[in-house]
Structure formats: structure tokens, C-alpha cells
Amino acid sequence: MSALNSLGLGIRRILRRNGDNVEQVLTQRPLHRVLAFTGNSIDDVVNSPLAKNQVLGYYRLYRQIERRSEIRELEGQWNG
């Protein structure tokens, strides 16, 4: 049995220090957030090119901010 473990074929066991930790996951819906911010509905976006461009601009801005914050966080982990 020890020969299998030395080859990496054994059963891996994940050790938990605190088994009662609860992880909460929040789903993010960026399009819904942008629509709520602009006050438009999906019907407004489909029927009006002005509303479509407004929502598209805010959505792109949202994604750019998210990317930059992720990059900054990763750089902080890398350097810290």
C-alpha cells in the first residue's frame, strides 16, 4: 500500500481545519446591474439605438473596471 502512495496513486485526503466554515457565493449579473443603473429595460435596449449605445458604453466601462481591479489584486498577491 505504501508503494502506491509513493507513486502518487493513493487516495488524496483534503484536511480541513474547521469543518463548519460556510462559503457564500453571490452570482453577479452585470447586464442587470447596468440596466438598473441606466433605468432602461431590455425592451428599451432592443427598440432604441440610443439606449443600446448607452447600455453598451456602461457595460464596457464595467468590464474594464472589473479587469483592472482583478489585475491589481493579482499584482498585489504577486508582490505581497
Residue, then its C-alpha position, 0 to 999 in steps of 0.5 A: m500500500s505504501a508503494l502506491n502512495s509513493l507513486g502518487l496513486g493513493i487516495r488524496r485526503i483534503l484536511r480541513r481545519n474547521g469543518d463548519n466554515v460556510e462559503q457564500v457565493l453571490t452570482q453577479r449579473p452585470l447586464h442587470r446591474v447596468l440596466a438598473f443603473t441606466g433605468n432602461s429595460i431590455d425592451d428599451v435596449v432592443n427598440s432604441p439605438l440610443a439606449k443600446n449605445q448607452v447600455l453598451g458604453y456602461y457595460r464596457l466601462y464595467r468590464q474594464i473596471e472589473r479587469r483592472s481591479e482583478i489585475r491589481e489584486l493579482e499584482g498585489q498577491w504577486n508582490g505581497 
